[in-house]
Amino acid sequence: MTLKNVKTLTADYHYMQLPREVIVGNNILNRVTEVTQRLNLKGPALIISGKKSYDAAGKQVEELLKQKKIKTQTITINTKTNNTTVENMAIIEQKIAKLKPQALLAIGGGTIIDLTKISSNKQNIPFISIPTTISHDGIASPLASIKETNKPYTIIAQAPLAIIADTNIIAQAPWRSAISGCGDIIAKYTAVKDWNIAHIEGKEEYYGEYAANLAQMSAKLITKNAKHIQPKNTNSIHMILEALISCSVAMSIAGSSRPCSGAEHLFSHAIDIINPNQAMHGEQVGVGTILTAYLQETNWEQIRDTLKQIGAPTTAKELGIKNEVIIKALEMAPTIRLDRYTILHKLQLDYEACKKVAKETKIID
């Protein structure tokens, strides 16, 4: 099984997919049945979930659908294994072949939602996104991350037909995941600037001002309200959710991840290669945003202070990784995606220059 027939991102056009319905609120999971009816999804339905997310929300969704006489089966994916995207996709496709579902329901975090996006696209089956954590901005976008090789990449898959985000369920997840989500949102400051740099220098034909402004608005919202973002607070969860969904919509409008992913994301991917499974994606991206903002000669101190205020890591020590990893990751980052022009590609920093940047931003001792 391969992913060759999945549409990949190209620079010569952009492709828009937007969700039809978005429901965000407290104790609204039971609205899944009205959403499926309104979208004329009569079943059978395949629920794709992780074990913890099944316990948190999947079991309830399963019962709600069965009450409406919708045939339902559930597949739980162990996201803690070293399975590649392709291996997990094979497991899902075997279940799809047997059940022949009319709808897929992704219940979980980023990996579960990404796997469902790809399955939805390959099998031409609509899906509903039901996030149980808010650790990154893929909740509503058509873009999925592929972990098939040593160099992660992104493809256009399928946007969810609807999103049902229950803040009460999300509030039960570790607060660290919400902090990671905030780090991913704040990254839009530098991602948008990288996109504009690429456009100005003729490396990117398309630059969408509306998508760029929408992504930056989310970053500004988190910065403005950083002091109000508190653990287990459903208002905080609601705000972060709306910002993440706005980021997803920005990517949908742009037809790529450019408004939301720049050098800071390449830095995070490099860490995953050098020192995998140590910190969360959004935590690494947050530190990468500090470094990138410094190189872009923008207000990196404000970004660092905002991250500190919400309790996010701002140093190698707080990420739980060695200083050397930070330096090597910053040096490696521009080699991750040669098609994604950023400030790192422009400056071409060597090891010593990367070390200097990491020291001057106080990310390493």
C-alpha positions in Angstrom: 0.0 0.0 0.0 1.3 3.5 -0.9 0.1 7.0 -0.8 1.1 7.8 -4.4 -2.5 8.5 -5.6 -3.1 11.1 -2.9 -2.9 14.7 -4.2 0.3 16.4 -3.2 0.8 20.1 -2.6 2.1 22.1 -5.6 3.2 25.7 -6.0 1.3 26.5 -9.2 -2.2 26.4 -7.8 -4.1 26.3 -4.5 -7.1 24.2 -3.6 -9.8 25.2 -1.1 -11.8 22.8 1.1 -13.9 24.1 4.0 -16.0 22.3 6.6 -19.7 22.6 6.3 -20.5 22.7 10.0 -18.6 23.6 13.1 -20.0 23.2 16.6 -18.0 24.2 19.6 -19.3 24.2 23.1 -19.7 22.5 26.5 -21.4 19.1 26.6 -22.4 19.1 23.0 -21.1 15.7 22.0 -24.7 14.4 21.9 -25.3 16.6 18.8 -23.4 14.1 16.7 -26.7 12.4 15.8 -28.3 15.6 14.6 -25.2 16.5 12.6 -25.1 13.1 10.9 -28.9 13.4 10.1 -28.5 16.9 8.7 -25.6 15.8 6.5 -27.7 12.8 5.4 -25.1 10.3 6.7 -27.2 7.3 7.4 -24.5 4.7 8.0 -22.9 2.4 8.4 -20.3 4.5 10.3 -16.7 3.7 11.1 -15.3 5.3 14.2 -11.5 5.8 14.2 -10.1 6.5 17.6 -7.2 6.0 20.1 -7.8 4.0 23.3 -7.9 7.1 25.6 -10.1 9.1 23.2 -12.4 6.1 22.8 -12.9 6.1 26.6 -13.3 9.9 26.7 -15.7 10.3 23.8 -15.7 7.4 21.3 -17.9 5.1 23.4 -20.5 7.7 23.9 -20.6 8.5 20.2 -20.9 4.8 19.4 -23.9 4.5 21.7 -25.6 7.7 20.4 -25.3 6.4 16.8 -26.6 3.0 17.7 -29.7 4.6 19.4 -30.4 6.0 15.9 -30.2 2.6 14.4 -26.9 3.5 12.6 -24.7 0.5 12.2 -21.3 1.3 13.8 -17.9 -0.3 14.2 -14.9 1.1 16.0 -11.2 0.7 15.3 -8.7 1.9 17.9 -5.2 2.9 16.7 -2.3 2.7 19.1 -0.6 6.1 18.4 2.2 5.3 20.8 3.8 2.7 18.5 6.4 3.4 15.9 3.9 2.5 13.1 4.3 4.7 10.0 1.3 6.5 8.5 1.2 3.8 5.8 1.1 0.9 8.3 -1.8 2.5 10.2 -3.6 3.3 6.9 -3.4 -0.4 6.0 -5.2 -1.3 9.2 -7.9 1.3 8.6 -8.4 0.3 5.0 -8.9 -3.4 5.9 -11.8 -2.3 8.2 -13.2 0.0 5.5 -13.2 -2.9 3.0 -15.3 -5.1 5.3 -17.7 -2.5 6.7 -18.1 -0.3 3.6 -19.0 2.7 5.7 -20.8 5.8 4.5 -19.1 8.0 7.0 -15.9 8.1 9.1 -15.7 9.7 12.5 -12.3 10.8 13.8 -12.2 10.9 17.6 -8.9 11.8 19.1 -5.9 14.0 18.6 -3.8 15.0 15.6 -2.6 11.6 14.5 -6.1 10.1 14.5 -7.6 13.0 12.6 -4.8 13.0 10.0 -5.2 9.3 9.4 -8.9 9.7 9.0 -8.4 12.6 6.6 -6.2 10.4 4.3 -8.7 7.5 4.5 -11.6 9.8 3.7 -9.8 11.2 0.7 -8.5 7.8 -0.7 -11.9 6.1 -0.2 -14.1 9.1 -1.1 -16.0 8.8 2.2 -17.0 12.0 4.2 -15.7 12.3 7.7 -16.5 14.2 10.9 -13.7 15.5 13.1 -14.3 15.2 16.9 -11.1 16.4 18.6 -10.4 15.3 22.2 -7.2 17.4 22.5 -6.1 20.7 21.1 -2.4 20.2 20.6 -2.2 21.4 17.0 -4.0 23.2 14.2 -5.1 20.2 12.0 -8.6 20.0 13.5 -10.4 21.5 10.5 -7.9 21.7 7.6 -7.6 19.3 4.6 -3.9 18.9 5.2 -2.4 15.8 6.8 1.2 15.1 8.0 2.8 11.9 6.7 5.3 10.1 8.9 6.4 7.6 6.3 10.1 8.5 6.1 12.8 10.3 8.0 11.6 13.6 6.5 7.9 14.3 7.3 5.9 16.0 4.6 2.3 17.3 4.1 -0.3 16.3 1.6 -3.8 17.6 0.7 -6.2 15.0 1.9 -9.8 15.8 2.9 -11.3 18.5 5.1 -13.9 17.3 7.6 -17.6 17.7 6.6 -18.2 18.8 10.2 -16.4 19.5 13.4 -17.8 18.8 16.8 -15.6 20.1 19.6 -16.8 19.5 23.1 -14.9 21.7 25.5 -15.8 19.6 28.5 -14.2 16.6 27.0 -11.1 18.5 25.7 -10.7 20.0 29.2 -10.1 16.5 30.6 -7.0 16.1 28.4 -3.6 16.9 29.9 -3.2 20.7 30.0 0.2 20.3 28.3 -1.7 19.5 25.0 -3.5 22.9 25.2 -0.1 24.6 25.8 1.2 22.8 22.7 -1.8 24.1 20.7 -1.0 27.7 21.8 2.6 27.2 20.6 1.4 26.1 17.2 -0.9 29.2 17.1 1.8 31.6 18.0 4.0 30.2 15.2 1.7 32.0 12.7 3.7 35.2 13.3 6.8 33.8 11.8 5.1 31.4 9.3 3.3 34.2 7.6 6.4 36.3 7.4 8.3 33.4 5.9 5.5 33.0 3.3 5.8 36.7 2.4 9.6 36.5 2.2 9.3 33.6 -0.2 6.8 35.5 -2.3 8.8 38.7 -2.4 11.9 36.8 -3.5 10.1 35.0 -6.2 10.2 31.6 -4.5 6.5 31.4 -4.1 4.1 32.5 -6.8 1.0 32.7 -4.6 0.7 34.8 -1.5 -2.9 35.1 0.0 -3.3 38.2 2.1 -6.6 37.1 3.5 -5.3 33.7 4.6 -2.2 35.3 6.0 -4.2 37.9 8.0 -6.5 35.1 9.3 -3.6 33.1 10.6 -1.9 36.1 12.2 -5.2 37.1 13.9 -5.2 33.8 15.7 -1.7 34.4 17.0 -2.6 37.9 18.1 -5.7 36.6 20.0 -3.5 34.2 22.0 -0.9 36.9 22.7 -3.6 39.4 23.8 -5.3 36.9 26.2 -2.3 34.9 27.4 -2.8 35.9 31.0 -6.4 34.6 30.9 -5.4 31.1 29.5 -5.7 28.8 32.5 -5.8 25.0 33.0 -9.2 23.3 32.9 -10.9 26.6 32.1 -13.5 25.9 29.4 -13.4 29.6 28.3 -9.7 29.2 27.6 -10.3 25.9 25.8 -13.0 27.6 23.7 -10.6 30.5 22.7 -7.8 28.1 21.8 -10.2 26.0 19.8 -11.5 28.9 17.8 -8.0 30.1 17.1 -6.9 26.6 15.9 -10.0 26.3 13.7 -9.2 29.7 12.2 -5.7 28.5 11.4 -7.2 25.4 9.8 -9.5 27.6 7.7 -6.5 29.8 6.7 -4.7 26.7 5.3 -7.9 25.6 3.6 -8.2 29.0 1.8 -4.5 29.1 0.9 -4.6 25.5 -0.3 -1.4 24.8 1.6 0.1 25.0 5.1 2.1 28.1 4.2 0.1 30.6 6.4 0.7 28.3 9.4 4.1 26.6 8.8 7.5 28.1 8.2 11.0 27.7 9.5 9.7 27.1 13.1 8.0 24.0 11.9 11.0 22.8 9.9 13.0 23.2 13.1 10.5 21.0 15.0 10.6 18.3 12.3 14.4 18.4 12.6 14.2 17.8 16.3 11.9 14.8 15.7 14.6 13.3 13.5 17.5 14.0 15.8 15.7 13.4 19.1 12.2 11.9 18.6 9.4 11.6 21.1 10.9 14.0 23.6 8.6 17.1 23.5 5.3 17.8 21.9 5.0 19.3 18.4 3.6 22.7 19.5 6.2 23.0 22.3 9.0 22.5 19.8 7.4 24.9 17.3 7.1 27.5 20.0 10.8 27.5 20.7 11.4 27.5 16.9 9.2 30.6 16.6 11.5 32.4 19.0 14.5 31.5 16.9 12.8 32.3 13.7 11.5 35.7 14.9 15.0 36.6 15.9 16.3 35.8 12.5 13.5 37.7 10.9 14.4 40.7 13.1 10.9 40.8 14.6 9.8 41.0 18.2 11.1 37.6 19.4 11.1 38.8 23.1 7.4 39.3 23.0 6.9 35.8 21.6 9.1 34.3 24.3 7.3 36.2 27.0 3.9 35.1 25.7 5.0 31.5 25.7 6.3 31.9 29.2 3.0 33.4 30.4 1.0 30.4 29.2 3.5 28.0 30.7 5.1 26.8 27.4 8.8 25.8 27.2 11.2 28.5 26.0 14.5 26.8 26.5 16.2 23.5 25.6 16.2 22.5 29.2 12.4 23.1 29.5 11.9 21.0 26.3 13.9 18.3 27.9 16.5 18.1 25.2 20.2 18.9 25.0 21.6 22.2 23.8 23.4 20.3 21.0 20.0 19.1 19.6 18.8 22.7 19.3 21.9 23.8 17.4 21.8 20.7 15.1 18.1 21.0 14.5 18.4 24.7 13.5 21.2 23.8 11.1 19.3 20.8 9.6 15.9 22.6 9.3 16.3 24.1 5.8 17.2 20.6 4.4 13.8 19.1 5.6 11.8 20.7 2.8 13.6 22.2 -0.2 10.3 23.4 -1.7 9.5 25.5 1.4 11.6 28.7 1.3 12.0 30.4 4.7 14.4 32.8 6.4 16.7 29.8 7.1 17.0 29.0 3.4 17.8 32.7 2.8 20.5 33.0 5.5 22.0 29.5 5.2 23.4 29.5 8.7 26.3 27.2 9.6 26.7 25.4 12.9 28.5 28.3 14.7 25.9 30.8 13.5 23.1 28.5 14.8 24.8 28.2 18.1 25.1 32.0 18.4 21.4 32.5 17.6 20.4 29.9 20.2 22.6 31.6 22.8 21.4 35.1 22.1 17.8 34.1 22.5 18.7 32.3 25.7 17.3 29.0 24.4 20.6 27.3 25.3 22.9 28.2 28.2 
